Amino acid sequence: MGDETGFRQDASGIAAIVLGAGFGTRFGAGDKLAQGLDGRAVAHHVLRVIDPFRWGARVLVCRDGAGWAGAFADRGFQIRINDQAERGMLGSLHLGAAVAAGCARVAVFLADMPRIDPRHVARLVQLSDAAPDRIVASAAGAYRGPPAIIPTDRLKALPHSGEGGARSLLRDALIVQADAATLADVDTADDLAALHRQAGV
């Protein structure tokens, strides 16, 4: 799972935080992030997106016992265990932001979004570099959200629990449009089956 994009881009002022600590109750039995897709675990696809960039830090927030987390440790990620996943995405964001204290901005990725295009992330980084005090988010249709780049101080000002994540910050975010298919996430078994069909599996 090396760099498959052919480019390297400096993002040394930004910490990449991957969130993978949710309960995944809508998926049913098993850990959705450990399920196979195109020959690798769902969670490992984000590594293909992150690897082409020189980040200031790499952080994975996951639940204890996540067998797929080893590949992240091998790539230099700091692993933070969220043992209070009931606090929701905001709890995970704060865990990640605490590790990324040396970076003025954080790039938030979700481990259940396996189709993100690295070129889209490059556009997010470029726009964030041009406006480092602004939030930069992805959009497709009605969706607005991660991958997103957020000033660390604004992230730390959010509540420490809840499922809304950083949604309250998106009202004044700069937006980078993406193909809706690249922002698909795996919430249910049907979502994963649809991604298999799209790949011709």
MIFIZA-304389 format. One record per residue: residue in three letters; z, x, y of N, C-alpha, C in turn. Coordinates in steps of 0.2 Angstrom, whole numbers, plus 5000, padded with zeros to 4 digits. Atoms other than C-alpha are relative to their C-alpha. Layout:
AlaZXYZXYZXY;...
END
This chain:
Met500050044994500050005000500050045006;Gly500049964995499550135012499649975006;Asp500450024994498650125029499349984998;Glu500750025002497150015025499649985006;Thr500450034994496549985043499650065003;Gly500449954997495950155048500250025007;Phe499849984994496850175064500850015000;Arg499350004998498550225071500149995007;Gln499950024993499350155086500750025002;Asp499349984998500850215096500449935002;Ala499650054998502250085097500750025000;Ser499449975001503650205098500649975005;Gly499550034996504550105112500249934997;Ile499950065003504649955100500350014993;Ala499750005007505749925084499649944997;Ala500350055005504849825070500649974996;Ile499550045004506049695063499749954995;Val500350055005505549605047500649954998;Leu499550055002506549445043499849974993;Gly500150035007506749395025500649984997;Ala499450025002508449325023500149934999;Gly499950085001508149135022500149984993;Phe499950025006508649035008499449984996;Gly500650025003506848975004500149944996;Thr499850065004507548804998499349964999;Arg500650055000505848715001499550034994;Phe500549975005504948834988500249984993;Gly499850015007505948784973500350064997;Ala499749955004506548894959499750075002;Gly500249934999506449084962499950025007;Asp500149974993506249194977499350005002;Lys500750004998504649154986499750075002;Leu500349944998504549324993499950054995;Ala500149965006504549404976499449984996;Gln500650025004503049304970499450045001;Gly500649954999501449394967499449965004;Leu500650024996499949374979499650065001;Asp500449954999498449484978500350074997;Gly499749945004499349604966500650035003;Arg499449974997500849634977500549945001;Ala499550054998502449534981499849975007;Val500250034993502249414996500350045005;Ala499749964994503549515006499750065001;His500349934999502549675003499450005005;His500650004996501049615013500150025007;Val499949984994501849645029500050075001;Leu500149935000501949825025499350035002;Arg500749984998500049835027499949995007;Val500150014993500249765044500450055004;Ile499649964996501649875050499850084999;Asp500249935001501050045043499650035005;Pro500549974995499650075055500350025007;Phe499749994994500950085069500650055000;Arg499549954999502150225075500649965004;Trp499550044997503650115078500650045002;Gly499449964999505250175086500649994995;Ala499550015005506250095072499749954995;Arg500250055005505949995056500649974997;Val499450035002507249865051499749944995;Leu500150065005507249745036500649965000;Val499450055001508549595036499849964994;Cys500150045006508649525019500749984997;Arg499450025004509949445007500150054995;Asp499749965005510949544995499649994993;Gly500450015007509949574978499349995001;Ala500750015000508249564985499650064997;Gly500349945004507349664972499350035004;Trp500649974997505749684983500250045006;Ala499849964994506749774997499950074999;Gly500149925001506549944989499450035003;Ala500749984997504749954995500150025007;Phe499849994992505449945013500450065001;Ala499649945000506750075010499550064999;Asp500549955002505350185003499650025006;Arg500549994994504350165020500550015006;Gly499649984994505850215031500349955003;Phe499750064996506550045035500850014999;Gln499350015001508350025038500249934997;Ile499850075003509049885027500649975002;Arg499450034998510249765034500149934996;Ile499850065004511049635022500349945004;Asn499750064996511349465030500349964994;Asp499650045005512749395020500349945003;Gln499850074997512949245031499349975002;Ala500750034999511149175029500149935003;Glu499950074997511849005034500050005007;Arg500150004992511849065052499349995002;Gly500750014999509949045051499750065003;Met500449944998508649155059500350045006;Leu499749974994509649185075500550064997;Gly499549955003510949275064499650064998;Ser500549945002509549385056499850045006;Leu500249974994508849425073500550055003;His499549964997510449485080500250064995;Leu499949945005510749595064499550055002;Gly500549954999509049675067500050035007;Ala500049974993509249695086500650055001;Ala499449955000510949785083499850074998;Val500249945003510049915073499550035005;Ala500549984996508649925086500250025007;Ala499849994993509749965101499750055004;Gly500349954996508850115106499349985002;Cys500750034998507150015108500149955005;Ala500050054995506849915124499749934998;Arg500350065002505849795114500050004992;Val500150005007505749725096499449954998;Ala500650045003504249655086500349974994;Val499750045005504849515075499449984996;Phe500550025005503849485059500449964995;Leu499750045006504249355045499750034994;Ala500249985007504149415027499649964996;Asp500450055003503349255022499349995003;Met500750014997501749275032499650064998;Pro500449945003500649385021499350015003;Arg500749994998498949365030500050025007;Ile500149974993499349445047499550055000;Asp500549954999497949545054500350065004;Pro499849944996498449725060499750005007;Arg500450004993497149705074500349955004;His499650054996498149555080500650035003;Val499349974998499749655080499850055006;Ala500249954995498749795090499949965007;Arg500150034994498349665103500749985003;Leu499350024998500149605104500350065003;Val499749944997500749785107499750025006;Gln500349984994499449825120500249955006;Leu499850054995499849665130500850015002;Ser499349994999501749705128500150075004;Asp500049944996501449885134499849995008;Ala500350014993500549815150500549955003;Ala499550054997502049685153500650014996;Pro499449995004503549755145500649965001;Asp499550054998504749635153499949934997;Arg500250075002503849485146500049994992;Ile500150015007503849405129499349994998;Val500750015002502249415119500049974993;Ala500050045006501949285105499349994998;Ser500650025003500649235093499949925000;Ala500150074999499749065094499449984996;Ala500650025003498548965084500149924999;Gly499950074999498348775087500649985003;Ala499450024998500048705089500550054999;Tyr499549955002500948855082500150055006;Arg499849954995501848975094500650044996;Gly499449965003502949115086499850074998;Pro500249935003502949275076499450004997;Pro499749944997502349395076500050005007;Ala499950004993503049415093500450065002;Ile499649944997503749555104500449985006;Ile499550024995505349525114500450055003;Pro499549954997506349625126500750004997;Thr499350005004507949675117500549975003;Asp499550034996509049625131500049925000;Arg500150075001508349445130500249974993;Leu499850025006508549435112500750004999;Lys499350005000510349485113500349955003;Ala499750064996510649345125500049944996;Leu500050065004510249215112500649994996;Pro499550015004511549125102500050034994;His500049965006512149205086499949964994;Ser500250045006511749065074499549945002;Gly500550064999510448925072499350024997;Glu500749995003508748895065499450015005;Gly500650004995507748895081499750075001;Gly500349944999507549075081500050025008;Ala500149994993506849135098499649955003;Arg500450054997505948975101500149995007;Ser499850024993506848945117499750055005;Leu500349954996506049105124499349995001;Leu500850005000504249055121499749965005;Arg500350044995504048935135499750045006;Asp500349964995503649085147499650064997;Ala500349945003502849195134499350015001;Leu500749985000501149285135499849994993;Ile500350035007500049215121499450044998;Val500649975003498849305110499849964994;Gln500350055005497749185100499850044994;Ala500249975007497449215081499749954996;Asp500350055005496449135067500649974997;Ala499450035003497649005060500150024993;Ala499949985006497349065043500450064999;Thr499649945000498149235047500749995001;Leu499350014998499749155053500349954995;Ala499750055005499949045037500750044997;Asp499349975004501749065029500149964994;Val499950035007502349025012500749975000;Asp499450045000503648885013500149974994;Thr500050045007503248794997499550034995;Ala500449985006502448824980499349985002;Asp500750034998500948724987499750055005;Asp500349954996500748855001499850064997;Leu500249945004500648994989499449994996;Ala500650025004499448904978499450005005;Ala500650004996498348874993499750075002;Leu500249934999498349064997499650034995;His500449975005497849104980499349974999;Arg500750035000496348984981499650035005;Gln500449974995495849054997499750074998;Ala500149945002495849224989499550004994;Gly500550005005494749164975500450014993;Val499749995006496149184962500149944996;
END
